[in-house]
Amino acid sequence: MSQPPQQGFGAPYEPRPGVYGDPGRPQPGPYGQQPGPYGQPPQPPYGYPPQPQPPNRPSGGRSRGRLVGLVAAVLAGVLVIGAGVWFVVGGDDGPDGRKPVAEGTTEPGQPGAGSSRKKTPAAEAAEINKGREEGEAKVRWIQKNGVDLPLGAAALGPWITGDTVAKAMHRTVSGYSLEDGSRKWSLRLPTDVCAAPTRPTADGKIVIGLLADTSADRNCDKLQMIDLATGEAGWSVTIDRAVHNDDLRFVIMAISGDVVTIGGLRRAEAYRVSDGKHLWGKLPGPCEVEGFAGGAVMLASVICPAQSKGAIDREVRRIDPVTGRTLWTYKVRKDWNVDAFYSVDPPVIFLRNGPLVGGTSAIAVLNDDGTARSQPVPGGDTLEGLCPGKERELGWNLDICTGAAVDTETDTLYVTTKRRPVGRTERRPVVRWFTNDVVAFDMSTGKKKWKVPSPATQTLMPLRVEGGKVLMYLSPPDPKTKDVGGGIMALGPQGGTPQPILRHPASAAATERTFDEPIVLHEDGRSLLMIPQVSGDTDEEEMERRTMIAFGD
C-alpha cells in the first residue's frame, strides 16, 4: 500500500527565473533533443550538466584536444553509498550483418593491442614491486588502454564475477583475470556503448545499452545481455521509441535482482535479465521517471506536473522491480531536486536546492516505509562525495557515486566533507592537492557524532561498512611526501585514528596518482582502481593510458 507523501528537508528557497524556476539548472545538452516533459526544455537526468558534443577529430588522428568533464568544480554533496562488493543490442546484427562475438585474448581489429604494448600488466607491476617495503601490499597488475579511440571514450564498469573483472568501452566489452590482469575474453559490439548498470546480477550477468546504428541518431535504444564469466552475448532487444514518441538520449540503468531498468527522458522500461522478457513500461499516471537506483531495493526519482503551470513536483518512489508497482512515495519539498542516493536500504537521499555549484544541499534519511526519519545536520561542514562518472560524456547512474556509508547496526552514517586545497604544482599543467574530513552522523537524530581529518595532501572516501567499521579509500599524497602510498583504511563507530587494512606501496604512488578520481572496489583483502574516462593528447598517450590497477597479496 502506498504511504502518504512526506515532505522533504531544507531551508526555504525563493525561485528565480530559469528552467523549472531554478536559475542554476543546466541548459539543454547536445544532439538536439525534443522538448522535455511538461513543455520544459530538455535536461540531462537529475539536473546534471549537459554532456559535451565531441569535436571533429583532425585528419591523421594525431592531434586532439583533451577530453574533459563539463563540471569545473566538484559537485557539492552529490554522493551515493558504495555497494560493498567487488564491483554490460535487440535482435539487431552489426552494420556488417554479424552479431556480437566473444573472441580470444587480443583486442580484435584494434590498433595498439598485442605485441606493440610496451609492458604486460604483470611486468609493470613486478617492476614497481621491487621497491615495496614490509607491510605493503603488492601491485598485482596494471592494465593499459592499448586501443586507438576516437577522441577518448567512457569506461563503464568494472564488474566482478568469480575470477574475472570486466569493463565496457567504445565498441568492446572485455574480461580480465583478477589474478594477473591478462585478457580472458573480448566481445566486439556493432555500435558504441552508451549506458550500463553500476553492478551486475548476483550470477554475473550484465545488460548494456548501445547507440543506434546511424551517427545522426544518438539514441541509446539497444540492449544486449552479456555473461561476464564467459563473454558470451545473450538476448538483445531494441526499445520501440515510437510508442511514446520520445527519445533516449541520456539513459540511466540499474539492476535489482533479476530485473534491469532503463530510465530516461519521458520513459521507463524493465526487462528480466535472465531471458530478456519485457516486464513493464511507463509508470501509470502523468508522472515520469528520471532514473532508477538498484540493489536490494529499487528506488526511482520521479517528476510530476504541479498545479502551477510549467512547474513540476519531485518524488522518490520505491518500485517493485518485477511489476513496476509503487510501494511507497516520498514527496520532496518544493524547489528541491533529487540528485543521488547514498543508500537504497535504508533509503538515504541527496537533495539539492539551486545550482550544482553554490546551491544548498541536504540529506534525507527515510524509514523503510518511505516516511521521513532524520536530516543530518552538517553544521559548518559542506558534505561532498565522489561521482567518478562525471567525467564521462555519457553521464552517470544514480548509484555510481561514493563518499558515504551506512552502518545499520549502530545507526551511523559516514560522509565526506568538501575537499580543501592544500597545495599545487608550479609546472604546467597545474596539479592541485586536497584534503578532507570524514563526518559521522546519528541516523535516528541527524546529529553529528564526530569528525576525523584525512592526512595532509590526502583524501578519505568511505566505500562501505564491514565488520562494524567503515572502509575508506585513502588517496596517495603529493609527490613531495615520500614513503607514503594510498590504500584502504578502517574506522570504527567511535571515531579515532583510521587504521590501514591494505597499504598500497609507496613505490606505486606515482602510478596511483594518475588514477584521478577513480572508481574504487575492495573485497577479500584486495583493491582495484579504474578510471571512468580514457583520453590523451596524442594517440600514443591515449593507448598507454593506465586504466586499471589491482593491489593485494
C-alpha positions in Angstrom: 0.0 0.0 0.0 1.3 3.5 -0.9 2.2 5.6 2.1 1.1 9.2 2.4 3.6 11.6 0.7 6.2 13.0 3.1 7.8 16.5 3.0 11.4 16.9 2.1 14.1 18.8 4.0 15.9 22.1 3.6 15.7 25.8 4.1 13.0 27.8 2.3 14.0 28.8 -1.2 12.9 31.7 -3.4 12.8 30.6 -7.0 14.1 33.0 -9.7 13.6 32.9 -13.4 15.1 30.0 -15.2 14.4 26.4 -16.1 11.9 24.9 -13.7 12.2 28.2 -11.8 15.8 27.3 -10.8 18.5 29.7 -12.0 21.2 27.1 -11.8 19.6 24.4 -13.9 21.8 23.4 -16.8 20.8 24.2 -20.3 19.9 21.6 -22.9 22.6 19.2 -24.0 23.7 18.3 -27.5 22.1 16.2 -30.1 19.1 18.4 -30.5 16.7 16.8 -28.0 13.0 17.3 -28.3 11.2 19.4 -25.7 11.2 17.7 -22.3 8.3 16.8 -20.2 5.6 19.3 -19.3 6.7 21.7 -22.0 10.1 22.4 -20.4 13.4 22.4 -22.3 15.1 19.1 -22.3 17.5 18.3 -19.5 20.1 15.5 -18.8 18.8 13.4 -15.9 18.9 14.5 -12.3 19.9 18.1 -13.1 23.4 17.1 -14.1 25.2 19.3 -16.6 24.8 18.9 -20.3 27.1 16.5 -21.9 29.9 17.7 -24.3 29.5 17.4 -28.0 32.7 15.7 -29.3 34.6 18.0 -31.7 35.6 16.7 -35.1 38.8 14.8 -35.0 41.6 16.3 -37.1 42.8 14.3 -40.1 45.6 11.9 -39.3 44.2 11.3 -35.8 47.4 12.5 -34.0 46.3 15.9 -32.7 43.4 16.3 -30.4 42.1 18.5 -27.6 42.0 16.7 -24.3 38.5 15.5 -23.4 37.5 16.8 -20.0 34.3 16.8 -17.9 32.0 19.8 -18.0 31.9 20.2 -14.3 34.5 22.8 -13.4 34.2 22.2 -9.7 33.4 19.2 -7.6 29.7 18.6 -7.3 29.0 19.6 -3.7 27.2 16.9 -1.9 26.4 14.6 -4.8 27.2 11.1 -3.5 25.8 7.6 -3.0 26.8 4.8 -0.7 29.2 2.2 -2.1 27.9 -1.3 -2.8 30.2 -3.1 -0.5 31.2 -5.8 -3.0 33.6 -6.3 -5.9 32.0 -4.5 -8.4 27.3 -4.6 -19.8 22.0 -4.7 -28.8 17.6 -6.1 -29.8 17.6 -8.7 -32.3 19.9 -6.5 -34.3 23.1 -7.6 -36.1 26.0 -5.2 -36.5 26.4 -3.0 -39.5 28.3 -5.7 -41.3 25.5 -8.3 -40.6 27.3 -10.0 -37.8 26.2 -10.4 -34.2 28.5 -9.6 -31.3 31.0 -12.3 -30.9 33.3 -13.2 -28.0 36.9 -13.7 -29.2 40.3 -14.5 -27.8 42.8 -12.6 -25.7 43.7 -9.9 -28.4 41.5 -6.9 -28.8 40.2 -7.7 -32.3 40.9 -5.2 -35.0 42.2 -2.6 -32.6 45.5 -0.8 -33.3 47.9 -0.8 -30.4 46.9 -4.2 -29.0 49.1 -7.2 -28.7 52.9 -7.2 -29.3 53.2 -3.4 -29.6 52.4 -2.9 -25.9 55.5 -1.8 -24.1 54.9 -3.9 -21.0 52.5 -6.6 -19.9 50.2 -5.9 -16.9 52.2 -8.2 -14.7 55.6 -7.0 -15.9 55.0 -3.3 -15.0 53.6 -4.4 -11.6 56.7 -6.5 -10.9 58.9 -3.5 -11.6 57.0 -1.4 -9.1 57.0 -4.2 -6.5 60.8 -4.2 -6.4 60.6 -1.0 -4.3 57.8 -2.1 -1.9 58.5 -2.2 1.9 57.5 -4.7 4.6 53.8 -4.5 5.4 52.9 -3.0 2.0 50.6 -4.9 -0.4 52.0 -5.7 -3.8 50.7 -4.4 -7.1 49.1 -7.4 -8.7 48.8 -6.0 -12.2 48.3 -2.8 -14.2 46.1 -2.6 -17.3 46.7 -0.1 -20.1 44.2 1.0 -22.7 46.1 -0.2 -25.8 43.2 1.0 -28.1 43.2 3.9 -30.5 40.0 5.6 -29.6 38.1 8.3 -31.4 38.8 11.2 -29.1 38.7 9.2 -26.0 35.9 7.1 -24.6 34.0 6.4 -21.4 34.9 3.2 -19.5 31.8 1.5 -17.9 32.2 -0.9 -15.1 34.2 -2.5 -13.6 32.1 -5.6 -12.9 33.4 -8.5 -11.0 32.2 -12.1 -11.3 34.3 -15.0 -10.0 37.9 -14.5 -11.0 37.0 -12.1 -13.8 36.8 -8.3 -13.9 35.1 -6.8 -16.9 34.6 -3.3 -18.4 32.9 -1.9 -21.5 34.4 0.9 -23.6 33.7 2.3 -27.1 32.6 -0.8 -29.1 34.2 -3.6 -26.9 33.4 -5.4 -23.7 36.5 -7.2 -22.2 37.1 -9.5 -19.3 40.4 -9.7 -17.4 41.9 -12.1 -14.9 41.8 -10.8 -11.4 44.9 -12.8 -10.7 47.3 -11.3 -13.3 45.3 -8.8 -15.4 45.6 -10.9 -18.6 42.6 -10.6 -21.0 40.4 -13.6 -20.8 37.8 -12.7 -23.5 36.8 -9.8 -25.7 33.4 -9.1 -27.2 33.1 -6.8 -30.2 29.9 -4.7 -30.5 28.2 -3.2 -33.6 28.0 0.3 -32.2 29.1 2.4 -29.2 28.3 1.5 -25.6 26.1 4.3 -24.2 24.9 3.1 -20.8 25.2 0.2 -18.3 24.2 -0.6 -14.7 26.7 0.1 -12.0 26.5 -3.5 -10.8 25.7 -6.9 -12.4 23.4 -9.6 -11.2 24.5 -12.0 -8.5 25.2 -14.6 -11.1 27.4 -12.3 -13.2 25.1 -11.1 -15.9 25.0 -7.5 -17.2 22.8 -5.6 -19.7 24.4 -2.8 -21.7 22.9 0.0 -23.8 24.1 0.6 -27.3 23.7 3.6 -29.6 21.5 3.4 -32.7 23.4 2.3 -35.8 23.5 5.7 -37.5 25.8 8.5 -36.4 22.9 11.0 -36.7 20.7 9.1 -34.2 22.3 9.3 -30.8 19.5 7.3 -29.0 20.6 4.7 -26.6 17.9 2.3 -27.5 19.5 -1.1 -28.0 20.1 -3.6 -25.1 22.5 -6.5 -25.0 22.8 -9.1 -22.2 26.3 -10.4 -21.6 27.6 -13.3 -19.4 30.6 -11.7 -17.7 32.2 -15.1 -16.8 32.5 -16.2 -20.5 32.0 -13.0 -22.6 29.1 -14.7 -24.4 26.3 -12.4 -25.8 22.8 -13.4 -24.7 19.5 -11.9 -25.6 19.2 -8.5 -27.3 16.3 -6.1 -28.0 15.6 -2.7 -29.5 13.4 -0.4 -27.5 10.5 0.9 -29.5 10.7 4.6 -29.1 7.6 5.2 -31.3 5.3 4.0 -28.6 5.8 7.2 -26.6 7.2 9.3 -29.4 10.2 10.0 -27.3 14.0 9.8 -27.4 16.6 8.1 -25.3 19.5 10.5 -25.2 20.7 10.1 -21.6 19.9 6.6 -20.3 20.3 5.6 -16.6 20.3 1.9 -15.9 20.1 -0.2 -12.7 19.8 -3.8 -11.7 17.7 -5.2 -8.8 17.6 -9.0 -8.5 16.9 -10.4 -12.0 15.5 -7.1 -13.3 17.2 -4.4 -15.3 15.6 -1.0 -15.6 16.2 1.8 -18.1 15.2 5.3 -17.2 15.5 8.3 -19.4 13.6 11.4 -20.6 9.9 10.5 -20.8 10.1 6.8 -20.1 10.9 3.8 -18.0 11.4 0.2 -19.2 12.1 -3.1 -17.3 13.3 -6.4 -18.6 14.2 -9.7 -17.0 17.9 -10.1 -17.2 17.9 -13.9 -17.4 15.7 -14.2 -20.6 15.0 -10.6 -21.8 11.3 -10.7 -21.2 9.8 -7.2 -21.1 8.2 -6.8 -17.7 6.7 -3.3 -17.7 7.0 0.2 -19.3 5.9 3.7 -18.4 4.6 4.1 -14.8 0.8 4.7 -14.5 -0.4 8.3 -14.4 1.2 11.6 -15.6 4.5 11.3 -13.7 7.7 10.4 -15.5 10.9 8.6 -14.3 14.2 10.4 -14.4 16.1 7.2 -13.4 16.4 4.3 -11.0 18.8 3.1 -8.3 19.2 -0.6 -7.9 20.4 -3.2 -5.4 18.4 -4.9 -2.6 15.7 -2.3 -3.1 14.8 -0.4 -6.3 14.2 3.4 -5.9 13.1 5.8 -8.6 13.5 9.5 -9.0 10.2 10.8 -10.4 8.9 14.1 -11.7 5.2 15.0 -11.8 3.3 18.0 -13.2 2.4 20.5 -10.4 -0.7 22.6 -10.1 1.2 25.7 -11.2 1.6 26.0 -14.9 5.0 24.8 -16.1 6.1 23.7 -12.6 6.9 20.2 -11.5 7.0 18.2 -8.3 9.6 15.7 -7.4 9.2 12.4 -5.7 11.1 9.3 -4.6 9.3 6.0 -5.0 10.1 2.5 -4.1 9.2 0.3 -7.0 8.6 -3.4 -7.2 11.1 -4.3 -9.9 9.1 -7.2 -11.2 5.7 -5.4 -11.6 6.6 -1.7 -11.6 4.1 -1.2 -8.8 4.8 1.8 -6.5 5.2 0.5 -2.9 5.6 3.9 -1.3 6.1 7.6 -2.2 8.2 10.3 -0.6 7.3 13.8 -1.8 10.3 16.1 -2.0 9.9 19.6 -0.7 9.1 22.2 -3.4 12.0 23.5 -5.4 14.4 20.8 -4.2 15.9 18.2 -6.6 16.8 14.6 -6.1 20.4 14.3 -7.2 21.5 10.9 -6.0 21.1 8.1 -3.5 23.6 7.3 -0.7 21.8 4.1 0.0 18.6 2.3 -1.1 18.3 0.1 2.0 17.8 2.1 4.2 16.9 4.9 1.9 19.3 7.8 2.2 18.9 10.6 -0.4 20.9 13.6 -1.5 18.7 16.7 -2.2 19.8 19.9 -3.8 18.3 23.4 -3.9 19.7 25.8 -6.5 22.6 25.3 -8.9 25.1 22.5 -8.9 27.9 24.9 -7.7 26.8 27.2 -4.9 23.4 25.6 -4.2 22.2 24.3 -0.9 22.4 20.6 -0.2 20.6 18.3 2.3 20.4 14.6 3.2 17.1 12.9 3.8 17.2 9.6 5.8 13.9 7.7 5.4 12.3 4.8 7.2 11.6 1.5 5.4 8.1 2.7 4.6 9.3 5.9 2.9 8.4 8.2 5.8 10.9 10.8 7.0 13.3 9.7 9.7 16.0 12.4 10.1 18.1 15.1 8.4 21.8 15.0 9.1 22.9 18.5 10.3 26.4 19.2 9.0 26.9 22.4 10.9 29.8 24.3 9.3 30.8 21.4 7.1 29.9 21.0 3.5 29.3 17.4 2.6 30.5 16.1 -0.6 31.1 12.8 -2.4 32.9 11.4 -5.5 30.9 10.7 -8.7 33.6 9.2 -11.0 31.2 9.2 -13.9 31.0 13.0 -14.0 33.9 12.9 -16.5 32.1 10.6 -18.8 30.4 12.1 -21.8 27.6 9.5 -21.1 26.6 10.9 -17.8 26.4 8.6 -14.8 24.0 6.4 -12.8 22.2 7.4 -9.6 24.1 4.7 -7.7 27.6 5.3 -9.1 28.9 7.8 -6.5 30.9 7.0 -3.4 31.6 9.1 -0.3 29.1 7.8 2.2 28.5 4.5 4.0 25.7 3.3 6.2 26.0 1.2 9.4 22.6 -0.2 10.2 23.8 -1.9 13.4 24.9 1.4 15.0 22.6 3.7 13.0 25.7 5.6 11.8 26.0 7.5 8.5 29.6 8.3 7.4 30.0 11.1 4.9 33.0 13.0 3.5 33.3 16.8 3.5 34.2 19.0 0.6 37.8 18.8 -0.3 40.1 21.6 0.8 43.1 22.7 -1.4 46.4 22.3 0.4 49.0 22.8 -2.4 49.7 22.8 -6.1 52.5 22.2 -8.5 54.3 25.1 -10.1 54.8 23.4 -13.5 52.1 23.2 -16.1 49.6 21.6 -16.3 48.9 22.8 -12.7 48.0 19.9 -10.3 46.3 20.7 -7.1 46.3 18.7 -3.9 43.5 18.4 -1.4 42.5 17.0 1.9 39.1 16.4 3.6 37.4 15.0 6.7 35.0 12.1 7.4 31.9 13.0 9.5 29.7 10.5 11.3 26.0 11.2 12.0 23.4 9.5 14.1 20.8 8.4 11.5 18.0 8.5 14.1 18.5 12.1 15.2 20.7 13.6 12.4 23.1 14.9 15.0 26.9 14.9 14.3 28.8 12.3 16.3 32.4 13.2 15.4 34.7 14.3 12.6 38.1 12.8 11.6 40.6 14.6 9.3 42.4 13.0 6.5 46.2 13.1 6.4 47.8 16.2 4.8 47.5 16.2 0.9 45.4 13.0 1.0 41.6 12.4 1.0 39.5 9.7 2.6 36.5 8.3 0.7 34.0 5.9 2.5 33.2 2.8 0.5 31.1 0.6 2.8 30.7 -0.8 6.3 32.2 -4.2 7.1 32.6 -5.9 10.5 31.3 -2.8 12.3 33.9 -0.5 10.7 33.7 1.9 7.7 36.2 1.0 5.0 37.6 4.0 3.1 39.9 4.6 0.2 42.9 6.8 1.0 44.4 8.6 -2.0 48.1 8.8 -2.4 49.8 12.0 -1.2 51.5 14.8 -3.2 54.9 13.9 -4.8 56.8 15.7 -2.0 55.6 13.3 0.6 57.9 10.3 0.4 57.5 6.7 1.6 53.7 7.0 1.6 51.1 5.5 -0.7 47.4 5.2 -0.9 45.3 2.2 0.4 42.2 1.1 2.3 41.6 2.3 5.8 39.2 1.3 8.5 37.5 3.4 11.2 35.2 2.3 14.0 31.8 3.9 15.0 33.6 5.8 17.8 35.9 7.6 15.5 39.6 7.9 16.4 42.5 7.4 14.0 41.9 5.5 10.8 43.8 2.2 10.7 45.3 0.7 7.5 44.0 -2.7 6.4 45.5 -2.6 2.9 48.6 -0.4 2.4 49.3 0.3 -1.3 53.1 0.5 -1.8 54.8 3.9 -1.7 56.7 2.8 -4.8 53.3 2.8 -6.7 52.2 6.2 -5.5 53.3 8.0 -8.7 51.3 5.4 -10.8 48.4 5.6 -8.4 48.2 9.4 -8.7 47.5 9.0 -12.5 44.2 7.4 -11.4 42.5 10.8 -10.7 39.1 10.3 -9.0 38.9 6.6 -9.8 36.2 4.0 -9.2 37.5 2.0 -6.2 36.5 -1.5 -5.3 37.7 -3.5 -2.3 37.0 -7.1 -1.3 38.8 -10.1 0.2 41.9 -8.2 1.0 42.4 -6.8 -2.5 41.6 -3.5 -4.1 41.0 -2.4 -7.7 41.0 1.1 -9.2 39.6 2.1 -12.6 39.4 5.4 -14.4 36.0 6.3 -15.8 37.2 8.2 -18.9 40.1 7.3 -21.2 41.7 10.1 -23.2 45.0 11.6 -24.1 46.6 14.5 -26.0 48.0 12.1 -28.6 47.1 8.6 -29.8 50.2 7.2 -28.2 49.4 8.8 -24.8 45.9 7.5 -25.1 46.9 4.0 -25.8 49.5 4.0 -23.0 47.0 5.4 -20.5 46.7 3.2 -17.4 43.1 2.2 -17.0 43.0 -0.3 -14.1 45.4 -1.2 -11.3 45.0 -4.1 -8.7 46.6 -4.3 -5.3 46.8 -7.2 -2.8 48.7 -10.3 -1.8 
